[in-house]
């Protein structure tokens, strides 16, 4: 195991998500279309919206991470990981992805099952594993060092960290960035 799996205090990366919010289901549906319902908590790739299907690409975004998502999100992810790799190349070597375009309902980290659509359904969210470990979900007031290092890079690029809703390995394109892309015409199929 690398040092990137070690847990560090959440306070070492605060504040985070400043000026960013999680993209709402309403915004995602309005700009990228509604997935075909009904959805379950399991991936239903054939249920992706028509817009997502038209914008969908698969690309290698780092030496070991290959993802499928919508074009602007995949390009942004690649840009973020390139910047991370320039300052922390060993971190890039231990990162893997637990998925980006996964058409499903949200999987709650605690409490009742959700009826909300996961932002993964639009190919705008990604979950990471560090050192091949499954994403741990909520780790309290500590996060894996590798994730702590990633957060400022993702925030700078307009991505929201799932640490805010107890999903430590989750990053998603923020509401603000989705709206910016929509306004610029980047989400037209």
C-alpha positions in Angstrom: 0.0 0.0 0.0 1.1 3.5 -0.7 1.0 6.5 1.6 -2.1 7.6 -0.4 -4.3 5.1 1.3 -3.4 6.5 4.8 -6.2 8.4 6.4 -5.6 12.1 7.1 -7.8 14.6 8.9 -10.5 16.2 6.9 -9.5 19.5 8.4 -6.3 19.3 6.3 -8.3 20.2 3.2 -10.9 22.6 4.5 -12.5 24.6 3.3 -13.4 22.7 0.1 -16.3 23.1 -2.4 -16.2 26.8 -1.9 -18.5 28.5 -4.4 -19.6 25.1 -5.7 -22.7 23.0 -5.2 -23.8 19.5 -6.2 -25.6 19.6 -9.5 -29.4 19.2 -8.9 -31.4 16.5 -10.6 -33.6 19.3 -12.1 -30.6 21.0 -13.7 -29.2 17.7 -15.1 -32.6 16.8 -16.6 -33.1 20.2 -18.1 -29.7 20.3 -19.8 -28.9 16.6 -20.5 -32.3 14.9 -20.6 -34.0 12.4 -18.3 -32.8 8.8 -18.3 -35.4 6.3 -19.3 -37.3 5.3 -16.2 -37.7 3.3 -14.0 -34.2 3.1 -12.6 -32.7 0.9 -9.9 -29.5 1.2 -7.9 -27.8 -1.0 -10.5 -26.3 0.3 -13.8 -28.8 0.3 -16.6 -26.6 1.7 -19.5 -29.4 1.4 -22.1 -31.5 3.9 -19.9 -29.1 6.8 -20.6 -30.8 9.9 -22.1 -30.6 10.6 -25.8 -28.4 13.6 -25.2 -26.0 11.6 -23.0 -25.8 8.9 -25.6 -24.9 11.5 -28.2 -22.2 13.2 -26.0 -20.8 9.9 -24.7 -17.1 9.1 -25.2 -14.6 6.7 -23.8 -11.1 7.9 -23.2 -7.9 7.1 -21.2 -7.6 10.0 -18.8 -4.4 8.9 -17.0 -2.0 6.1 -17.2 -4.3 3.6 -15.5 -7.8 5.2 -15.7 -10.1 4.8 -18.7 -13.6 6.2 -18.4 -16.8 6.6 -20.3 -18.8 9.9 -19.8 -19.9 12.9 -21.6 -17.3 14.7 -23.7 -16.8 17.9 -21.7 -16.7 16.0 -18.4 -14.2 13.4 -19.7 -12.0 16.2 -21.1 -12.1 18.1 -17.8 -11.3 15.0 -15.8 -8.3 14.4 -18.1 -7.1 17.9 -17.6 -7.4 17.6 -13.8 -5.5 14.3 -13.7 -2.8 15.7 -15.9 -2.4 18.6 -13.5 -2.4 16.2 -10.5 0.2 14.0 -12.3 2.5 17.0 -12.8 2.7 17.6 -9.1 2.0 14.1 -7.7 2.9 11.5 -10.3 3.0 8.6 -7.8 -0.7 9.4 -6.9 -1.7 9.0 -10.5 -0.1 5.5 -10.5 -2.3 4.3 -7.6 -5.6 5.7 -8.8 -8.3 3.7 -10.5 -11.8 4.5 -11.3 -14.9 2.8 -10.0 -17.0 4.2 -12.8 -18.2 7.4 -14.4 -21.3 6.8 -16.6 -23.4 4.5 -14.5 -27.1 5.0 -15.1 -28.9 4.4 -11.8 -30.5 5.8 -8.7 -28.3 7.3 -6.0 -26.9 4.7 -3.5 -27.3 6.3 -0.1 -24.2 6.2 2.2 -26.7 5.9 5.1 -30.4 5.9 5.7 -33.2 5.1 3.3 -32.8 4.2 -0.4 -33.1 7.2 -2.7 -35.5 7.9 -5.5 -33.2 10.6 -6.9 -31.2 9.9 -10.0 -27.4 9.7 -9.5 -25.2 12.3 -11.3 -23.3 9.3 -12.6 -26.3 8.7 -14.9 -25.2 11.7 -17.0 -21.6 10.7 -17.2 -20.5 13.7 -15.0 -19.4 12.0 -11.9 -16.5 9.7 -11.1 -15.6 7.5 -8.1 -12.0 6.6 -7.4 -10.2 3.8 -5.7 -6.8 4.3 -4.2 -4.3 1.4 -4.2 -7.0 -0.9 -5.6 -9.1 -0.7 -2.5 -12.8 -0.4 -3.0 -14.1 3.1 -2.3 -14.6 3.3 1.4 -17.6 5.7 1.3 -17.9 7.7 4.4 -14.8 7.7 6.6 -15.9 10.3 9.2 -13.5 13.1 9.9 -10.7 11.4 7.9 -10.2 10.8 4.2 -7.6 8.9 2.3 -4.5 11.1 1.6 -4.8 10.6 -2.1 -8.4 12.0 -2.1 -7.3 14.9 0.1 -4.7 15.7 -2.5 -7.2 15.5 -5.3 -9.9 17.8 -3.8 -8.3 21.2 -4.5 -7.5 20.2 -8.0 -11.1 19.1 -8.7 -12.5 22.1 -7.0 -10.3 24.5 -9.0 -11.7 22.8 -12.2 -15.3 23.3 -11.0 -15.9 19.8 -9.7 -17.7 19.2 -6.4 -16.3 16.7 -3.8 -18.6 14.1 -2.5 -17.0 14.4 0.9 -19.7 17.0 1.6 -22.4 14.2 1.4 -20.3 11.5 3.0 -19.1 9.8 -0.3 -15.3 10.4 0.0 -14.3 8.9 -3.3 -16.9 10.7 -5.4 -16.3 13.8 -7.5 -18.9 15.4 -9.8 -19.1 18.3 -12.1 -20.7 21.1 -10.0 -24.0 22.8 -10.7 -22.2 25.9 -11.5 -19.9 24.2 -14.1 -22.9 22.3 -15.7 -24.7 25.6 -16.1 -21.6 27.3 -17.6 -21.1 24.4 -20.1 -24.8 24.6 -21.0 -24.7 28.3 -21.6 -21.5 27.9 -23.7 -23.3 25.3 -25.8 -20.9 22.5 -24.7 -23.8 20.2 -23.9 -25.5 20.2 -27.2 -25.5 16.8 -28.9 
